[in-house]
């Protein structure tokens, strides 16, 4: 039985961090959907915090691309169109391919085992209606690779660009979609293909596997027309 990855990477040492996580979970669970307005009075009361603390938490989610603040209208859950997905991926894929190549060169037996266990856990969620478990595995898989790449600037860029994709690629699609099982299996195959590239310890092969798997997945599952090469 593969070890389950720990959900979340941060210990929430401040009230604003804990509030940000509560808002993220509300988005991931579908309680808050794209386009919903966040009412500060409601959420500060619900979370038992002051509005200044809540605003600090909301700024973190703005940075991650999950919220958008509109001048004089308030803060809303972000809405991503197919064009948004395409434009984000056009930036993300070349950067993350670089991280994949670096990580493959630095791969340790410990990290290899951890990545294998994470993908195995993802596969174990195939029929799980709790999208949070799959989401946590997805985030952890990529963050471990970014860390292994050893470039904090590259990691920071990928974090700011990519986190919204981790959330909005599953929210609203699972488990309500009639094609849930097909979509989940496609995502698992994508991550297995990326993992195979990393485990080769060949930077070029790792980059190529990531680009091919990611472009194919998004084109097939989201109807995009990405045309990127390594």
Buried (B, 14 or more C-beta within 10 A) or exposed (E): EBEBBEEEEEEEEEBBBBBBBBBBBBBBEBEBEBEBEBEBEEBBEEBEBEEEBBBBBBBBBBEBBBBBEEEEEEBBBBEBEEEBBBEBBEEBBBBBBBBBBBBBEEBEEEBBEBBBBBBBBBBBBEEBEEBBBBBBBBBBBBBBBBBBBEBEEBBEBBBEBBBBBBBBBBBEBBBEEEEBEEBBEBBBBBBBBBBBBBBBBBBEBBBBBBBBBBBBBBBEBBEBEBEEEB
